[in-house]
Amino acid sequence: MSKTINFDLNDGIATLTIDVPGQSMNVVTADFISDLASALEKIKTDDSIKGAIITSGKQGDFMAGADLRMLGEMTGSLVDATPEQRFEAAFGYSKLLREIETSGKPFVAAVNGLALGGGLELALACHYRLVADSPKIKLGLPEVMVGLLPGAGGIQRLMRLMGMQMTLQYASTGKNMSPQEAVGFQVFHGMHPADQLLDKAKEWLNGKPGAIQPWDKKGFKIPGGAGAMHPTAVQTMIGANAMAQDKSMHNYPAIQAILACVYQGGIVPFDTAIRYDSKRFAQLLEGDVAPAMIRTLFVNKMAAERGKDRPKGIEKNVVKKLGVLGAGLMGAGIAYVSAKAGMDVVLLDNNQENAEKGKAYTEKLNDKGMKRGKLSPEKAQAMLDRITPTTDYTMLEGCDLVIEAVFEDMDIKADVTKKTEAVIPASTVYASNTSTLPITDLAKAFSREEDFIGIHFFSPVDKMPLVEIIMGKNTGDKALAHALDYVSQIKKTPIVVNDSRGFYTSRCFGTYVQEGYAMVQEGIKPALIENAGKMVGMPVGPLAVGDEVAIDLSYKIGMATRKALGDKYVPTPADSFVEKMVVDLERFGRKNAKGSYVYPEDGSKKYLWPELGDHFPLADDQPSVDEVKQRFLYRQAVEVARCYEEGVLNDSPSGDVGAIFGWGFAPWTGGPLSFIDTVGADEFVRNADILAEKHGPRFTPPQLLRDMAAKGETFY
């Protein structure tokens, strides 16, 4: 009996409707592969069946690719297998798709929802491909986003439909196609309203079509040319390799593997090419990068979004009315994402003009959405109508949740907290969006400390996917549950951490910027610092991001930390850089158009301030790029390990998810704790000790890592 496919036979046409149980979206599982093989065997051996249609029983979804958890389990089960056994396991789905297209029976893909990865590969293996006319449908091969390549022939079929150059653009970036683009590129044969797809598929099958793919016909040639000596193909590969590595900085083996599959696939026969793809797929799955990326970017991220940290036994809370205190950049962003999620938002500031400006932020973003055709005027207006700008605290009555996002000052925050508590219901949870001030201290201004929690957003709120939820010493389960429910409503990824100065993300992200500042102070070339930061996989260089955050903010936070810690404060080489830039040179960053970079008044591209070398003289001996890259990775990873040891982090997944989605820690590593596992605790400690001896105690690994090294333990 089939678990994942409903098999229906009518007038000689078999309709295979995919409906994987227990999944909101269809995914390629072991059961699905088995069921598809059984259905294929029935179709092949039953002479009364003249053809088949493959479609989906889930609305808006055809198939979203492989179940990545299954891949992880497969990798674990094949640790002791031979290379031949590992290849056969990787080749299984590809082999089945090849059997479909060589079965002698015509297959039609009636794609009525998104088709990604293995889902698109299934459609490409069908002899005729139809897609529903819907702007919500995405078609693509996103495997590169988790360190893999399309392992079931997707690269080879796509290349034989649209040529090498276009295939590389899609497969090496994970970019999606719209239905219109897919038909325009002749990847699909037609686009029709969803309710007409099956009729159109039957119409084609009743026309007695052949059951042979173009690449199986004698004399077939890849569009645009291919092969080791074809001039266009050679030129394409040279350019593609340079462009791909410019973006990936050689950190992602999957990109190089995709380039190799396209190149090799243009030389050898199709059946050899798909075996080569599966071989490279298996190699990636056995490497360090793909398993770490799959674990963090998919498995652990999804677990966080599904509420792994939510306390049990507390009824789900739906925020209908939200109070936001402070209409600056953060408050305005919080108001936008909340109104977008359907909440009524009271946006409160100390004067009406500021409150109105905060609401105007939503209007600005909505205007962009309407211009791009992603938002209707009616929905845009409805969002605006849900935001009420005010200076009146009594407007907060009836709020289900209040989020404070005022200036980073204990006294100011305490004042608005007391004024708010005077008017909100006793059941309302109160949250602070502070990025550095301890939640336990802030909660003292609130009489119900158990209902006080940190909800830390990242800027810009509308784009950044992570929300850091901070538990104060007295925060209760209800506050945590309500905070997680709210984050789920706005469709962002939460991590839960414990209270500490700077919490987790701000504290650890700061080490990347501070290390860049320390290097400038040491006399390392600023261009080397910036390029090495990007080459190691960070989104931008430390000096550039420091300008965005604001150098004077680093100065203020540093002064506040010194005051709070007193004699316990440990100075760093970055302190001298920040003090000179702010106090002596009045270079605050982008905010006053003067920082480590120069920001031309005409709006042209920023560039490193040429006079940095005058104020911070260059050293005669410059480190290698690899040395600088190592310092960036190790400095951040050491701080993350300290957070784990101190109990700021509750678990490894939160550390890695928070690092990648919070401050952009090199995704290819799977996160800082995954990086330590990959290096090995023993070698990591040894290297960190060398860095500490050379550059200072900030690199000294915590005792936790020394214990792990001695016992051979790992974070995962």
RAPE-V889797 format. One record per helix or strand of 2 or more residues. SS is the DSSP state (alpha for helix, beta for strand). FROM is the first residue (numbers start at 0). LEN is the number of residues. Records with the same first field share a line. If there is no record, write none. Layout:
BEGIN
SS: FROM-LEN ; FROM-LEN
END
This chain:
BEGIN
beta: 4-6 ; 12-6 ; 50-6 ; 59-4 ; 105-6 ; 112-4 ; 127-5 ; 138-2 ; 175-2 ; 189-3 ; 320-5 ; 343-5 ; 386-4 ; 400-4 ; 428-4 ; 451-5 ; 465-6 ; 492-6 ; 596-2 ; 606-2
alpha: 29-16 ; 67-10 ; 82-19 ; 117-7 ; 141-5 ; 153-18 ; 178-6 ; 193-12 ; 213-3 ; 230-18 ; 252-13 ; 269-17 ; 288-17 ; 328-12 ; 351-20 ; 376-9 ; 392-4 ; 409-12 ; 438-7 ; 448-3 ; 476-13 ; 504-18 ; 525-10 ; 541-8 ; 550-18 ; 572-12 ; 589-3 ; 611-4 ; 624-22 ; 651-12 ; 666-3 ; 671-8 ; 680-15 ; 696-3 ; 702-9
END
